[in-house]
Amino acid sequence: MQIYANSPQDYIDLLPEDRKEAMNRLRQVILQNLPEGFVEQILYKMPAYVVPHETYPAGYHCNPKDPLPFINIASQKSHIALYHMGIYADETLLKWFGEEYPKHSKTKLDMGKSCIRFKNPKNIPFDLIGELATKITPQQWIEMYESKVKR
């Protein structure tokens, strides 16, 4: 599902009605819980929470013109996706999330490397996502990115 928006709110406003509430709530949970220093913007045609160039001038190694991505959210064709780069890079965080997920959701965890998929918006564990958002500061993410992701 390609959505062309200029801001995260525009993105949500352009969604089908059955996705708006969940995506807005997901956005708010992330904004309320992310450590200071991350910036919200549109990146890769979806709402993103990034380390800005002012903090990390090198940018993303795949395209240094882009800020360093951390979390993205998207309404895909068959699911809502949460892309969390920290889970991809930190095995301890991945293990914690996998252990916590069943405590917050009756559905099976549907996850790729950094993508957590929610097929039913009613089954998004917002409290757990909020807690996940608190786990890594921008400086910790930069250090993790440079040591484990950037090549």
C-alpha positions as CSV (number, residue, x, y, z in Angstrom):
1,M,0.0,0.0,0.0
2,Q,1.8,3.1,-1.2
3,I,0.8,6.3,0.6
4,Y,2.3,9.6,-0.4
5,A,2.2,12.0,2.5
6,N,4.1,15.0,3.6
7,S,3.8,14.4,7.4
8,P,2.9,11.5,9.7
9,Q,-0.5,13.0,10.3
10,D,-1.1,13.3,6.6
11,Y,-0.2,9.6,6.2
12,I,-2.7,8.6,8.8
13,D,-5.4,10.9,7.4
14,L,-5.0,9.1,4.0
15,L,-5.5,5.6,5.4
16,P,-8.7,3.6,5.1
17,E,-11.1,4.2,8.0
18,D,-10.4,0.7,9.5
19,R,-6.7,1.5,9.9
20,K,-6.8,5.2,11.1
21,E,-7.5,4.6,14.8
22,A,-4.9,1.9,15.3
23,M,-2.2,3.8,13.4
24,N,-2.9,7.0,15.2
25,R,-2.8,5.2,18.6
26,L,0.5,3.5,17.6
27,R,2.0,6.8,16.6
28,Q,0.9,8.4,19.9
29,V,2.3,5.5,21.9
30,I,5.6,5.8,20.2
31,L,5.8,9.6,20.5
32,Q,4.9,9.4,24.2
33,N,7.6,6.8,25.0
34,L,10.5,7.5,22.7
35,P,13.5,8.9,24.5
36,E,14.4,12.5,23.8
37,G,16.4,13.1,20.7
38,F,14.5,11.0,18.1
39,V,12.6,13.0,15.5
40,E,9.4,12.1,13.8
41,Q,9.1,12.5,10.0
42,I,8.2,10.7,6.8
43,L,11.0,8.4,5.6
44,Y,10.5,5.7,3.0
45,K,6.9,6.9,2.5
46,M,5.9,6.0,6.1
47,P,6.0,7.6,9.5
48,A,9.5,7.3,10.9
49,Y,11.4,8.0,14.2
50,V,15.0,8.8,13.4
51,V,18.2,10.1,14.7
52,P,18.5,13.4,12.8
53,H,21.6,14.5,11.0
54,E,22.2,17.1,13.6
55,T,22.9,14.3,16.1
56,Y,24.4,11.8,13.7
57,P,25.8,13.6,10.6
58,A,26.9,10.4,8.8
59,G,23.3,9.4,8.3
60,Y,22.2,6.0,7.2
61,H,24.9,3.9,5.5
62,C,22.5,2.8,2.7
63,N,21.9,6.4,1.8
64,P,23.8,9.0,3.9
65,K,21.4,11.7,2.8
66,D,18.8,9.9,5.0
67,P,18.8,10.3,8.8
68,L,19.5,7.2,10.8
69,P,16.2,5.2,11.0
70,F,15.1,3.6,14.2
71,I,11.4,2.9,14.1
72,N,8.9,3.1,11.2
73,I,5.2,2.3,11.1
74,A,3.2,1.5,8.1
75,S,-0.2,0.3,7.0
76,Q,0.5,-2.4,4.5
77,K,-1.9,-4.3,2.3
78,S,-2.7,-7.1,4.8
79,H,-1.3,-5.8,8.1
80,I,0.0,-2.9,10.2
81,A,3.8,-3.1,10.4
82,L,6.2,-1.8,13.1
83,Y,9.8,-1.8,11.9
84,H,12.2,-1.6,14.9
85,M,15.8,-1.5,14.0
86,G,16.9,-2.1,17.6
87,I,15.2,-5.5,17.7
88,Y,17.1,-6.4,14.5
89,A,20.5,-5.3,16.1
90,D,20.1,-6.4,19.8
91,E,19.6,-10.0,20.6
92,T,18.8,-9.2,24.2
93,L,16.0,-6.8,23.2
94,L,14.7,-9.4,20.7
95,K,14.6,-12.1,23.4
96,W,12.9,-9.7,25.9
97,F,10.3,-8.8,23.3
98,G,9.6,-12.4,22.4
99,E,9.1,-13.3,26.0
100,E,6.9,-10.3,26.8
101,Y,4.7,-10.5,23.7
102,P,2.5,-13.5,24.9
103,K,1.9,-11.6,28.2
104,H,0.3,-8.8,26.1
105,S,-1.4,-10.5,23.2
106,K,-3.4,-13.7,22.6
107,T,-2.1,-13.8,19.0
108,K,1.1,-15.5,17.9
109,L,4.0,-13.1,17.3
110,D,4.3,-12.5,13.5
111,M,7.8,-11.1,13.0
112,G,10.6,-10.8,10.4
113,K,14.1,-9.4,11.1
114,S,12.9,-6.0,12.2
115,C,9.3,-6.1,11.2
116,I,6.5,-6.9,13.6
117,R,3.2,-7.5,11.7
118,F,-0.3,-7.1,13.1
119,K,-2.9,-8.5,10.9
120,N,-5.8,-7.4,13.1
121,P,-5.4,-3.8,14.4
122,K,-7.4,-4.8,17.5
123,N,-4.6,-7.1,18.5
124,I,-1.8,-4.5,18.7
125,P,-0.2,-4.6,22.2
126,F,0.1,-0.9,22.6
127,D,1.5,-1.0,26.1
128,L,4.2,-3.4,25.1
129,I,5.1,-1.2,22.0
130,G,5.3,1.8,24.4
131,E,7.7,-0.1,26.6
132,L,9.7,-1.2,23.6
133,A,10.0,2.4,22.5
134,T,11.7,3.4,25.8
135,K,14.4,0.8,25.7
136,I,17.1,2.5,23.5
137,T,18.2,6.1,23.5
138,P,19.5,7.8,20.4
139,Q,23.1,7.6,21.6
140,Q,22.7,3.9,22.4
141,W,21.2,3.3,19.0
142,I,24.1,5.1,17.3
143,E,26.6,2.9,19.2
144,M,24.7,-0.2,18.4
145,Y,24.3,0.7,14.8
146,E,28.0,1.5,14.3
147,S,29.1,-1.8,16.0
148,K,26.5,-4.2,14.7
149,V,24.7,-2.9,11.6
150,K,26.9,-0.4,9.7
151,R,29.5,-2.2,7.6
